[in-house]
């Protein structure tokens, strides 16, 4: 009964930052950016992005224990194939 609320909380809690030199720097990122850096130990770990209560007490590490996609995977599928993602 609480899955939809939990999914909404996850979507709203992810922070996307973009480097820039002025106030005109904004997201969303262009689809054909030359390079994108996705950083942090949790960028490609669904359990860490969803939090400890996803499946069992403190969850399970990795991407095979709950349905969803990581921010790294989602960015990878959203940008142009020529974009370098690291």
DSSP file (Angstrom, degrees, kcal/mol; ACC not computed):
  #  RESIDUE AA STRUCTURE BP1 BP2  ACC     N-H-->O    O-->H-N    N-H-->O    O-->H-N    TCO  KAPPA ALPHA  PHI   PSI    X-CA   Y-CA   Z-CA
    1    1 A X              0   0    0      0, 0.0     4,-0.3     0, 0.0     3,-0.2   0.000 360.0 360.0 360.0 -23.8    0.0    0.0    0.0
    2    2 A X     >  +     0   0    0      1,-0.2     4,-2.4     2,-0.1     5,-0.2   0.382 360.0  98.0-103.3   3.9    2.9    2.3    0.6
    3    3 A X  H  > S+     0   0    0      1,-0.2     4,-2.7     2,-0.2     5,-0.2   0.907  82.8  50.2 -60.9 -43.6    5.0    1.5   -2.5
    4    4 A X  H  > S+     0   0    0      1,-0.2     4,-2.1     2,-0.2    -1,-0.2   0.906 112.0  47.8 -63.0 -41.4    3.8    4.4   -4.6
    5    5 A X  H  > S+     0   0    0     -4,-0.3     4,-2.2     2,-0.2    -1,-0.2   0.906 112.2  49.9 -64.9 -41.3    4.6    6.9   -1.7
    6    6 A X  H  X S+     0   0    0     -4,-2.4     4,-2.1     2,-0.2    -2,-0.2   0.910 110.4  49.8 -63.9 -42.4    8.0    5.3   -1.3
    7    7 A X  H  X S+     0   0    0     -4,-2.7     4,-2.4     1,-0.2    -1,-0.2   0.894 110.1  50.8 -63.6 -39.6    8.7    5.6   -5.0
    8    8 A X  H  X S+     0   0    0     -4,-2.1     4,-2.2     1,-0.2    -1,-0.2   0.908 108.6  52.1 -63.5 -41.7    7.7    9.2   -5.0
    9    9 A X  H  X S+     0   0    0     -4,-2.2     4,-1.0     1,-0.2    -2,-0.2   0.898 109.9  48.9 -61.8 -41.0   10.0    9.9   -2.1
   10   10 A X  H >X S+     0   0    0     -4,-2.1     4,-0.8     1,-0.2     3,-0.6   0.935 110.7  50.2 -63.8 -46.5   12.9    8.4   -3.9
   11   11 A X  H 3< S+     0   0    0     -4,-2.4     3,-0.5     1,-0.2    -2,-0.2   0.887 113.8  45.1 -59.7 -39.1   12.2   10.4   -7.0
   12   12 A X  H 3< S+     0   0    0     -4,-2.2    -1,-0.2     1,-0.2    -2,-0.2   0.636 107.8  58.3 -81.8 -13.3   12.1   13.6   -5.1
   13   13 A X  H << S+     0   0    0     -4,-1.0     2,-0.3    -3,-0.6    -1,-0.2   0.567  78.6 101.0 -96.4  -7.7   15.2   13.0   -3.0
   14   14 A X     <  -     0   0    0     -4,-0.8     2,-0.5    -3,-0.5    35,-0.0  -0.615  61.1-150.6 -79.0 134.5   17.7   12.6   -5.8
   15   15 A X        -     0   0    0     -2,-0.3     2,-0.5     2,-0.0    -2,-0.1  -0.914   7.9-164.3-110.2 128.7   19.8   15.7   -6.3
   16   16 A X        -     0   0    0     -2,-0.5     2,-0.3     2,-0.0    11,-0.1  -0.959  10.6-171.4-113.4 123.1   21.3   16.5   -9.8
   17   17 A X        -     0   0    0     -2,-0.5     2,-0.4     9,-0.0     9,-0.1  -0.843   7.5-164.9-113.9 149.7   24.0   19.1   -9.9
   18   18 A X        -     0   0    0     -2,-0.3     2,-0.1     7,-0.1     9,-0.1  -0.997  21.2-125.7-134.2 131.3   25.7   20.7  -12.9
   19   19 A X        +     0   0    0     -2,-0.4     2,-0.3     2,-0.0     7,-0.1  -0.438  43.4 151.4 -70.1 146.6   28.9   22.7  -12.8
   20   20 A X        -     0   0    0     -2,-0.1     3,-0.0     5,-0.1    -2,-0.0  -0.975  49.2-132.4-171.0 161.7   28.8   26.2  -14.2
   21   21 A X  S    S+     0   0    0     -2,-0.3     2,-0.3     0, 0.0    -1,-0.1   0.513  86.1  23.2 -99.8  -6.5   30.3   29.6  -14.0
   22   22 A X  S >  S-     0   0    0      1,-0.0     3,-1.5     0, 0.0     0, 0.0  -0.880  89.1 -88.5-149.8-179.9   27.1   31.6  -13.8
   23   23 A X  T 3  S+     0   0    0     -2,-0.3    -1,-0.0     1,-0.3    -3,-0.0   0.623 113.2  72.9 -71.5 -12.9   23.4   31.6  -12.8
   24   24 A X  T 3   +     0   0    0      2,-0.1     2,-0.4     0, 0.0    -1,-0.3   0.554  69.2 109.7 -78.6  -6.2   22.5   30.5  -16.3
   25   25 A X    <   +     0   0    0     -3,-1.5     2,-0.3    -7,-0.0    -7,-0.1  -0.571  49.6 151.2 -71.6 124.3   23.8   27.0  -15.6
   26   26 A X        -     0   0    0     -2,-0.4     2,-0.3     2,-0.1    -2,-0.1  -0.931  30.8 -87.9-149.5 168.1   20.8   24.8  -15.4
   27   27 A X  S    S+     0   0    0     -2,-0.3     2,-0.2     2,-0.1    -9,-0.0  -0.837  76.5  78.1-112.8 157.8   19.4   21.3  -15.8
   28   28 A X  S    S-     0   0    0     -2,-0.3    -2,-0.1     1,-0.0     2,-0.1   0.381  80.1-127.9 -74.6 156.9   18.1   19.3  -17.6
   29   29 A X        -     0   0    0     -2,-0.2     2,-0.1     1,-0.1    -2,-0.1  -0.411  28.3 -97.1 -71.5 150.1   21.4   18.4  -19.3
   30   30 A X    >   -     0   0    0      1,-0.1     3,-1.3    -2,-0.1    -1,-0.1  -0.447  26.1-128.4 -67.7 143.3   21.5   18.5  -23.0
   31   31 A X  T 3  S+     0   0    0      1,-0.3    49,-3.4    48,-0.1    52,-0.2   0.785 107.2  48.5 -62.0 -27.6   21.0   15.1  -24.7
   32   32 A X  T 3  S+     0   0    0     47,-0.2    -1,-0.3    50,-0.1    -2,-0.1  -0.119  75.9 149.1-108.5  36.7   24.2   15.6  -26.7
   33   33 A X    <   -     0   0    0     -3,-1.3    51,-0.1     1,-0.1     3,-0.1  -0.387  48.5-134.2 -63.4 147.8   26.6   16.7  -24.0
   34   34 A X  S    S+     0   0    0      1,-0.2    50,-2.4    49,-0.2     2,-0.3   0.894  83.0   8.9 -74.6 -38.1   30.1   15.6  -24.7
   35   35 A X  E     -a   84   0A   0     48,-0.2     2,-0.4     2,-0.0    -1,-0.2  -0.998  58.4-172.7-143.3 145.3   30.8   14.3  -21.2
   36   36 A X  E     -a   85   0A   0     48,-2.6    50,-2.3    -2,-0.3     2,-0.6  -0.994  12.0-153.0-136.0 131.5   28.8   13.7  -18.0
   37   37 A X        -     0   0    0     -2,-0.4     2,-0.6    49,-0.2    48,-0.1  -0.924   6.9-170.4-104.2 121.0   30.3   12.7  -14.7
   38   38 A X        -     0   0    0     -2,-0.6     2,-0.3     2,-0.0     5,-0.1  -0.955  23.1-172.7-108.2 113.7   28.0   10.7  -12.4
   39   39 A X        +     0   0    0     -2,-0.6     3,-0.1     4,-0.1     2,-0.1  -0.695  27.6  62.8-116.7 159.7   29.7   10.5   -9.1
   40   40 A X  S >  S-     0   0    0     -2,-0.3     3,-1.5     1,-0.1     4,-0.3   0.028  76.8 -95.0 108.6 147.0   29.4    8.9   -5.7
   41   41 A X  T 3  S+     0   0    0      1,-0.3     3,-0.3     2,-0.1    -1,-0.1   0.670 122.6  52.0 -66.7 -16.6   29.4    5.3   -4.5
   42   42 A X  T >  S+     0   0    0      1,-0.2     3,-1.6    -3,-0.1    -1,-0.3   0.424  77.4  99.9 -99.8   0.4   25.6    5.1   -4.7
   43   43 A X  T <  S+     0   0    0     -3,-1.5    29,-2.0     1,-0.3    30,-0.3   0.785  97.0  26.3 -61.1 -29.7   25.2    6.3   -8.3
   44   44 A X  T 3  S+     0   0    0     -3,-0.3     2,-0.5    -4,-0.3    -1,-0.3  -0.095 101.7  93.9-125.4  35.1   24.8    2.8   -9.6
   45   45 A X    <>  -     0   0    0     -3,-1.6     4,-1.8     1,-0.1     5,-0.2  -0.906  51.0-167.8-132.1 103.7   23.4    1.0   -6.6
   46   46 A X  H  > S+     0   0    0     -2,-0.5     4,-2.0     1,-0.2     5,-0.2   0.860  86.3  56.1 -61.3 -39.5   19.6    0.8   -6.4
   47   47 A X  H  > S+     0   0    0     15,-1.6     4,-1.9     1,-0.2    -1,-0.2   0.930 109.0  46.4 -60.7 -45.4   19.5   -0.3   -2.8
   48   48 A X  H  4 S+     0   0    0      1,-0.2    -1,-0.2     2,-0.2    -2,-0.2   0.865 112.2  51.2 -66.9 -34.4   21.5    2.7   -1.6
   49   49 A X  H  < S+     0   0    0     -4,-1.8    -1,-0.2    -7,-0.2    -2,-0.2   0.820 114.7  43.0 -71.4 -29.9   19.4    5.1   -3.6
   50   50 A X  H  < S-     0   0    0     -4,-2.0     3,-0.2     1,-0.2    -2,-0.2   0.718 110.9-125.7 -88.7 -22.2   16.1    3.7   -2.2
   51   51 A X    ><  -     0   0    0     -4,-1.9     3,-0.9    -5,-0.2    -1,-0.2  -0.317  33.2 -59.8 100.0 174.3   17.3    3.4    1.4
   52   52 A X  T 3  S+     0   0    0      1,-0.2     7,-0.8     2,-0.1     3,-0.3   0.657 120.8  59.6 -72.3 -19.6   17.4    0.7    4.0
   53   53 A X  T 3   +     0   0    0      5,-0.2    -1,-0.2    -3,-0.2     4,-0.1   0.116  69.8 108.3-100.1  23.3   13.7   -0.2    4.2
   54   54 A X  S <  S-     0   0    0     -3,-0.9    -1,-0.2    -7,-0.2    -2,-0.1   0.912 100.5 -13.5 -69.3 -43.3   13.2   -1.2    0.6
   55   55 A X  S    S-     0   0    0      1,-0.6     2,-0.2    -3,-0.3    -2,-0.1   0.678 127.6  -4.7-124.6 -59.5   12.8   -5.0    1.0
   56   56 A X  S >  S-     0   0    0     -4,-0.2     3,-3.1     1,-0.1    -1,-0.6  -0.747 103.7 -45.6-131.4 177.8   13.9   -6.2    4.4
   57   57 A X  T 3  S-     0   0    0      1,-0.3    -4,-0.1    -2,-0.2    -1,-0.1  -0.299 131.5  -5.8 -51.4 121.3   15.5   -4.6    7.5
   58   58 A X  T 3  S-     0   0    0     -6,-0.1    -1,-0.3     2,-0.1    -5,-0.2   0.549 108.9-117.8  62.5  13.1   18.3   -2.4    6.1
   59   59 A X    <   -     0   0    0     -3,-3.1     2,-0.4    -7,-0.8    -7,-0.1   0.023  32.7 -78.1  63.1-169.5   17.7   -3.8    2.6
   60   60 A X        -     0   0    0      2,-0.1     5,-0.2    -4,-0.0   -13,-0.1  -0.994  44.3-106.6-133.2 140.6   20.2   -5.7    0.5
   61   61 A X  S    S+     0   0    0     -2,-0.4     3,-0.3   -14,-0.1     2,-0.2  -0.304  76.8  27.0 -65.9 145.2   23.2   -4.3   -1.3
   62   62 A X  S    S-     0   0    0      1,-0.1   -15,-1.6     2,-0.1     3,-0.2  -0.542  91.1 -72.0 107.1-167.0   23.1   -4.1   -5.1
   63   63 A X  S    S+     0   0    0     -2,-0.2     3,-0.2   -17,-0.2    -1,-0.1   0.299 104.5  76.7-115.7   6.2   20.5   -3.9   -7.9
   64   64 A X  S    S+     0   0    0     -3,-0.3    -1,-0.1     1,-0.2    -2,-0.1   0.296  81.1  66.2-104.2  10.6   18.9   -7.3   -7.9
   65   65 A X  S    S+     0   0    0     -5,-0.2     2,-0.3    -3,-0.2    -1,-0.2   0.482 102.4  28.6-115.2  -4.2   16.6   -7.1   -4.9
   66   66 A X  S    S-     0   0    0     -3,-0.2     2,-0.4     2,-0.1    -1,-0.1  -0.980  82.4-101.5-150.6 160.1   14.0   -4.5   -5.9
   67   67 A X  S    S+     0   0    0     -2,-0.3     2,-0.3    -3,-0.1    -3,-0.1  -0.679  73.0  73.0 -86.6 134.0   12.5   -3.2   -9.1
   68   68 A X        -     0   0    0     -2,-0.4     2,-0.3    -5,-0.1   -22,-0.1  -0.953  67.9 -94.6 156.9-171.8   13.8    0.1  -10.5
   69   69 A X        -     0   0    0     -2,-0.3     2,-0.1   -23,-0.1   -24,-0.1  -0.981  30.2-118.9-137.7 149.6   16.7    1.8  -12.2
   70   70 A X     >  -     0   0    0     -2,-0.3     4,-2.4     1,-0.1     5,-0.2  -0.431  27.3-114.1 -83.9 162.7   19.7    3.7  -10.9
   71   71 A X  H  > S+     0   0    0    -28,-0.3     4,-2.3   -29,-0.2     5,-0.2   0.871 118.3  54.5 -63.2 -36.1   20.4    7.3  -11.7
   72   72 A X  H  > S+     0   0    0    -29,-2.0     4,-2.3     2,-0.2    -1,-0.2   0.943 110.5  44.6 -62.2 -48.1   23.5    6.2  -13.6
   73   73 A X  H  > S+     0   0    0    -30,-0.3     4,-1.8     1,-0.2    -2,-0.2   0.891 112.7  51.6 -64.1 -39.2   21.5    3.8  -15.8
   74   74 A X  H  X S+     0   0    0     -4,-2.4     4,-1.3     2,-0.2    -1,-0.2   0.911 111.2  46.4 -66.8 -41.9   18.8    6.3  -16.4
   75   75 A X  H  X S+     0   0    0     -4,-2.3     4,-1.7     1,-0.2     3,-0.3   0.914 109.6  56.3 -64.4 -41.3   21.3    9.0  -17.5
   76   76 A X  H  < S+     0   0    0     -4,-2.3    -2,-0.2     1,-0.2    -1,-0.2   0.866 111.8  41.7 -58.5 -38.1   23.0    6.4  -19.7
   77   77 A X  H  < S+     0   0    0     -4,-1.8    -1,-0.2     1,-0.2    -2,-0.2   0.706 113.0  54.6 -82.5 -19.5   19.8    5.7  -21.5
   78   78 A X  H  < S+     0   0    0     -4,-1.3    -2,-0.2    -3,-0.3    -1,-0.2   0.753  97.6  69.4 -87.8 -25.0   18.7    9.3  -21.8
   79   79 A X  S  < S-     0   0    0     -4,-1.7   -47,-0.2     1,-0.1   -48,-0.1  -0.406  95.8 -80.5 -94.7 170.4   21.7   10.9  -23.4
   80   80 A X    >   -     0   0    0    -49,-3.4     3,-2.1     1,-0.1    -1,-0.1  -0.359  40.7-117.2 -64.9 143.9   23.1   10.5  -26.9
   81   81 A X  T 3  S+     0   0    0      1,-0.3    -1,-0.1    -4,-0.1   -49,-0.1   0.740 113.5  59.4 -57.1 -23.7   25.2    7.4  -27.5
   82   82 A X  T 3  S+     0   0    0      2,-0.1    -1,-0.3   -47,-0.0     2,-0.3   0.597  79.4 109.9 -82.1  -9.6   28.3    9.5  -28.3
   83   83 A X    <   -     0   0    0     -3,-2.1     2,-0.6   -52,-0.2   -48,-0.2  -0.493  69.9-131.9 -69.0 129.1   28.1   11.1  -24.8
   84   84 A X  E     -a   35   0A   0    -50,-2.4   -48,-2.6    -2,-0.3     2,-0.5  -0.736  25.1-168.2 -83.2 120.4   31.0    9.9  -22.6
   85   85 A X  E      a   36   0A   0     -2,-0.6   -48,-0.2   -50,-0.2   -50,-0.0  -0.943 360.0 360.0-113.7 126.3   29.6    8.9  -19.2
   86   86 A X              0   0    0    -50,-2.3   -49,-0.2    -2,-0.5    -1,-0.1   0.330 360.0 360.0-134.7 360.0   32.0    8.3  -16.3
